[in-house]
Amino acid sequence: MHAFDSVLPWDMMAFMFSGLWSLVSLAVYAYVAFCLYTIAKKTNTENPWLAWIPIANIVLACQIAGKPWWWVFFFFIPIANIVFAILVVWKIAEARNKPGWLGILLIVPIANLVIFGIIAFAD
C-alpha cells in the first residue's frame, strides 16, 4: 500500500486549490497594502510603511480618514467592522477628493478591490 492510495481525488484537488487560494490571498493583500501605501503618500500621512503591517494598516487607514486610533477595535466586532470600514473608506475617498459614496461599494465583491485602486491612482 502506497502513501497516496488513501488520498481521494477531491482531497488532492482541495490541496492544490488551497495553495492557489493562498497565492491569491497574498496577491490581494499586497495590492490593498500598495494602494493604502500610495494613498498615505499622496495625503502626506506619516509612516506610510504601516500599510504593509497587519492591524497597523487599519491604524494608518484611520489616520488618513482623520479618525482616532482606537477605532481599530471596532474592526474586530462582527458587522460593526463592515460599517466602520465603510465610514473609514468614505473619509479616505474624501481626503483624496473622490466621492465619499465609493466607500459603500466595499460591500460589493470585486468592486471593493477596484475602489482602492480608484482612490489610490486616479487623479
Number of C-alpha atoms within 10 A of each C-alpha: 5 6 6 9 7 9 10 9 10 9 11 12 10 11 12 11 12 12 11 12 12 11 12 12 12 12 12 13 14 14 15 22 21 19 21 27 23 20 25 24 16 14 16 11 14 12 11 22 17 19 24 16 12 11 14 15 20 21 21 25 27 23 18 25 20 13 16 10 14 10 17 21 13 15 17 11 11 9 11 13 16 17 16 17 23 20 19 23 25 21 24 29 24 17 18 21 11 16 14 18 15 21 23 17 17 21 13 9 9 10 13 16 16 14 19 25 18 15 24 23 12 9 8
